[in-house]
Amino acid sequence: MAYPPAGSDRILLDLKLGKQAPGYKAVQKALNRFIAELTYPNTSIF
């Protein structure tokens, strides 16, 4: 698994979503995809 973007870690901390939370992986995946879409808006990287 690739290292998540630096911003996602800060956002997850702001949400107070601990790594043991049931939805952590789903939120992390969605957040990383959202950041990727903002970073590369005209290319599909998925």
C-alpha positions in Angstrom: 0.0 0.0 0.0 1.3 3.4 -0.9 1.9 6.0 1.8 -1.1 8.3 2.2 -0.7 12.0 1.3 0.6 14.1 4.2 -2.6 16.1 4.3 -4.8 13.0 4.9 -3.0 12.2 8.2 -3.8 15.7 9.5 -7.4 15.5 8.4 -7.9 12.1 10.0 -6.4 13.5 13.3 -8.8 16.5 13.1 -11.7 14.1 12.7 -10.4 12.3 15.8 -10.7 9.0 13.9 -8.3 6.6 15.5 -6.8 3.7 13.6 -8.9 1.3 15.6 -12.2 2.9 14.5 -14.4 0.6 12.5 -14.6 3.0 9.5 -10.9 4.1 9.5 -9.9 2.2 6.4 -12.9 3.3 4.4 -12.5 7.0 5.4 -8.8 6.8 4.6 -9.4 5.4 1.2 -12.1 7.9 0.3 -10.0 10.8 1.6 -6.9 9.7 -0.4 -9.0 9.4 -3.5 -10.5 12.8 -2.9 -7.0 14.3 -2.5 -5.8 12.5 -5.7 -8.8 13.9 -7.6 -8.0 17.4 -6.5 -4.3 17.0 -7.3 -4.8 15.3 -10.7 -8.2 16.5 -11.9 -7.9 15.6 -15.6 -6.5 12.1 -15.2 -8.0 9.0 -13.9 -5.5 7.3 -11.6 -7.9 4.6 -10.4 
